[in-house]
Amino acid sequence: MAGHAADHTPAGDTAAAAGPGAVSGWAVRRPGPISSGPLVPVRRPAPEPGPDDLLLRVEACGVCRTDLHLAEGDLAPHRPATVPGHEIVGRVVAAGDTVTRFRVGDRAGGAWLRGTCGDCRYCRAGRENLCPASRYTGWDADGGFAEAALVPADYAYPLPDDQSATELAPLLCAGIIGYRALRRSALPPGGRLGIYGFGASAHLAAQIALSEGARVHVLTRSAQARELAVALGASSAAGAYERPPEPLDSAILFAPVGDLVPVALEALDRSGTLAVAGIHLTDVPALIYERHLFYERNLRSVTSNTREDGREFLRAAARIGLQVTVSPYPLSRAPEALADLAGDRVHGAAVLVPG
């Protein structure tokens, strides 16, 4: 459970007058260090769905490191005063005229990817995550750090009614992008996987790998995260810069720390693959060819996800009974949740709960 700080009650937003049906939330007004208070309370008219949209009453919204990057300015804003949040679990309260997959009352999830062109060579090849016209929830449009949110129906996921909204929320980005990173790491059957950083995404990807017979070694600076890794079945857990107990077939870097790239590459066995999962990474130091890349070691990035990644992951999560570790916060304490994420004080995944 999150720490006990004074609640912040969202107040008026000078950018938009709020009348009946107004919703409260948080927006990034001026990106900067989390200590400078980049997240500000807003109150705005309830959004109205377009022909292809769902209007969701938000039940829970996960707090992703991407939200932190947006708040602190590591990601340049795409629009002013955007409401972050792209791990949205909600109930459909209204739907556009063309929507057929969802009805009012259904539970649905909104994720990071919210739009692609459908016509470019990447979209036609099933690689819509690389679409140059792709759009993202909480970056190109308001997200789920609010009491209500719009989600394009074609990019929404049906979600079960019999699971906790707080446990479902992290699946919608942390889970999906961790799943894609796992696949990009080219982990062989029964292989040896190293995971650098062990937060929301990593603790879910680790469980998928373990269910497929991998041996998992976790390397992270957080002692609490190392304890969680061992409890979930990791073969070892050590400090982020330590050497795993055996050479790795694959590795995933979840921590946004470029200094760890050569560390992880050096831990790979011959022909091993490192996948870098973050949307933002500090500068990577110079690599020494013979030490870090020779013997056909591979270095890969991970760029968003496709909707098929999401569908595959959600099926896998249901099949193995994924254990989701969450730290819930009231929506009124969203700044505290981001600050705790920045300070590595979140156990598992932080989730905001309105009401």
N, C-alpha and C positions, 0 to 999 in steps of 0.2 A: 504494500500500500504506500502511496506517496506520503511525503512529509506533511506536516501541519503548518500551513502558512495562511495568512488572512485571505479570505475570498475577495475577488475583484468583481464587482457587479457591472456588466456592460452598460455603458451609458449612451447618450445620443451621438449619432454620426453626423457631423456637419455637412458631409457630402451628399446626404440623402435624407429627406424628412421622412420620419416613420409615422405611419398612421395605423388604423385597424389592420390586423393581420401582420404586423411587423414582426421580424425575427431578430434575435440577438446573436452576436457572434464576435469574431476577432479578425482583424485585418492587419496586413503589414503596411504601415503608413510610411515609415522611413527606415529602410534596411540599415542594419548596423549591429555591433556586438550585442549579444543578448542582454548584457547589463545595461544597455542604453534604452531598453524598452521598445524595440521595434514593433511589437504586437500591441495593437490598441483596440479597445472595445468599440463596437459599432452596433447600430440598430437601424435596420433597413426594411423597406416594404418586402413582404414575402415574394419571392420570384414566381413568375408565371411561366409554365412550360410552353415551349414551342411545339410544333406539330410532331417532332420526333423525340420529345423529352419526357422524362419522368420527374415529378416533383416529389422528393423524399422528405418525410419527417425524420430527422436524424436520430437514431437510437444510440449510436456510438461512432466515433471517428478515431482511428489510430493516429499516432503522432510519429511521423517518419523523419529520418535524418534529412531528407530532402526539404521538409518544411523548415528545418533549422537552417539549411543552406540558403533558402529563400529569405528568411527573416534576417539573417546576418549579412546578406549581400554576396555570398559566394556564387549564387545564381542571380543574374541580372533580372530584375522584374520585367515581365512582359506587358504589364498594365498597372496602373496605380491602385493602391489600396485594395489589393487582392486578398480574399479570404483563403488561407491555406487549407490543407487537409485533403487527402486523396485515398483514404482507407475508410470509406463511408458505408455504414450499415444503416438502412432505414426502411420505413414503410411507405409504399406508394400512396400518396394522398391525391394526386391528380396525374393525368397522362395526356399527351398530345393526341391529336386526331388520328395520326397514322400508326400509333403504337398498338401492336397486337400481342406481343409476348408477355406483357404484364397487365395486371388489373389493379384497381384500387384495393388496398389492403395487403397486397403481396409484399414480401420482404425482398429487397434488392440491394445489390452492392455497387458502389461507384469506385472506380480504381483510377490509377494515374493516367493511363491512355484513355482519351475521351474523343478522339477524332483523327481520321486519316483521309487522304484524298480518294483512295480506292482505285486509282487509275495509273499511278506511276509504276515504274518497273519493279520497285521494291514491293509495293502492295500486290501487284499481279503475281509476284514470285513467292507470296506467303511470308514476306519479311516486312510487314507493315510497321514494325517498330522503327524502321529506318526511313520511313516516309518523310520527305523534306517538309511536307505540310502538316505533320502530326501536331496535335494539340493535347494539352495536359491539364488535368483537374488540379485546381489550386495554384496554377501558374498562368494559364491562358484564360481561365474562367474561375469564378469563385468555387471554393471547395467546402469541406465538411466541418470546419471549425465554427459551426453555426447550428441553429436549431432546425434549419431546412436547407436543402441543396437541390440544384438541378443536375440531372445525369442524363446524357443521351441514351436512349433505350437500347440502341444497337451495341453500346459499349458497357452495358450494365450486366451484372451476373445475378441469376436467381440464387437465393440463399435459403437454407433450411429454417423452419420455424422453431425447431426443437433445440437450438443451440444458443448459448449466450451471445448477445450482440457484441459484448466486449471481447469475447474470444474469437469471434468471426472477423472483427475489424482488421487485425494485423495480417490476416491471410491475404487481403486485397492489394497489398503492395509488398510488404516485408516477405510474405510467403511466396507471392508470384515471382518477384524479382530474384529471390533466393533460389527458387526452382530453376529459373532460366540460367542463373550463374552456375548452378550445379551442372546443368547440361553443357554449358560452355566450357566447363572445366574438363570435359571428356573423361570423367571418372570411369575406369573399366570395371566390369563385374568383380566384386570382392576386393576392390582397390583400396589404396591408402590415401585418405583425404586429409589435407591440412586446412583448417579454418582460422583465419586471422581476423580478430575482432569477433565478439560473441554477444551481439545484441538481438534485436527483434528478428531480423532476417536470418541471421546465422543460426539461431536456436531452432528455427523451423527447417531450414535446409539440412541441418545436421540430422534431424529425425528422418527425413526422406532418404538421405544417404545410408543411414543405419538400417532402415527397413529394407534396403536393397543389398545388404550384406557388406557394406564398406566398414573399414576400420577408420575411425575419425580421431584426429588429434587437433585439439583446440589451443590456440595461442593468443592470449589476450592479457591486457594489463590489469583487468578487474578481477580481484579475488572472488567476488560474489559470482561473476560470470563463469569462472573456472569451476566453482562448486556446482552450478547449474549444469554445465557441460558434462561433468562426471555423473551427475544424477540422471541425465538423459541417456547415458550409455557411451560417452566418449572414452576411448582407450587411454587417453592422457590429456592433461590440461596444464599449460605452463605459461610463462610470461611471453609477451608478444615477440620479443627479439631472441628468444631461446630457440635452440634447434630441436625439432621433434625427434622422438626416439628411433625413428626409422625413416629412410628416404620416402618421399611422397610421389604417388602417381599423379595426383592432382592437388591443386590448392585454390582456395577462394579468398580474396582479400575483401573483407567487408569494411574494415576500418578505413577512413578517408585519409590515410597517411602514406604519402609517396615513399617515405624512407623504408617502408616495409616491402616494397616491390623487390629490391635485390635480395632482401632477407628470405622472402618466400621462394624466389627463383633458385637461390642457392640450396634450398631444402628439397628441391625436386630431384627425383631420380631421372635417369636418361629418358628422353621423349616425354617427360612430364609436362603438364599444362597448368599455368596460373591464369585464373579468370579474375579480373578486377571488377567488382560489382557496383561501385558507387557512381553516382552522376557527377560527383566532384571529388577531386583528389589533389592533395598538395603536391608540389613538384617532386618528380622522381629523380633521384641522384643518378649520376653517370653509372652506366652498367659496364662491367668488364666482360667482354665477349666470352673468353674461355671459362670464366668463373660462373657466369649467370645464364648464358644462352647456348653455349656449345652443347654437343650431344643432343641436338634437336629438341631442346626445351622450347616451349611455346608460351607466348604472352598474349592474352586476349582481353579485350574490353567487353563490357556488357552494356547495351544501350536499350533501355526501356524493356518492353515485352510485347508480345503479340497477344491477341485475345485467345488464341489457341493455347498459349502457355498458361493463361489463367484457367481455362477449362480443364486442361490436363492436371494442373496443380490441385485445383479444388476436388477433382475426383480422387487424386492420390491422398489428399488430406483426409477425406471421408473414409477411404479404404483402410488407412493405417490407424485412424483415431488419433490424429496429431494432438500433442499436448501443447497448449498455448499458454505461456506464462505472461501474465499481464499485470501492469500497475495502473489501476483506474484513477482518473482525476475528474472532478466536476468540470464542465465546460468553463465555468467561471474562473478556473485556475489554469487556463491554457498557458499563460506566460511561465508559470512555475514548471509545467510539464516540459516546455522547451528548454528552460534553464537546467532542469535535472538531466535532460538528454545531453545537453552540451557538457555537463559536468560528470557524465558517466555514472549518474546516480539512479538510473532506471533499471529495475529488475525485469528482464524480459522486454515487453513492449508497453509503452505508455499509450493509454487510450482515454480519450475525452468522452464524457457522458453528459449530455444536456439534461436539464431539469433537476 
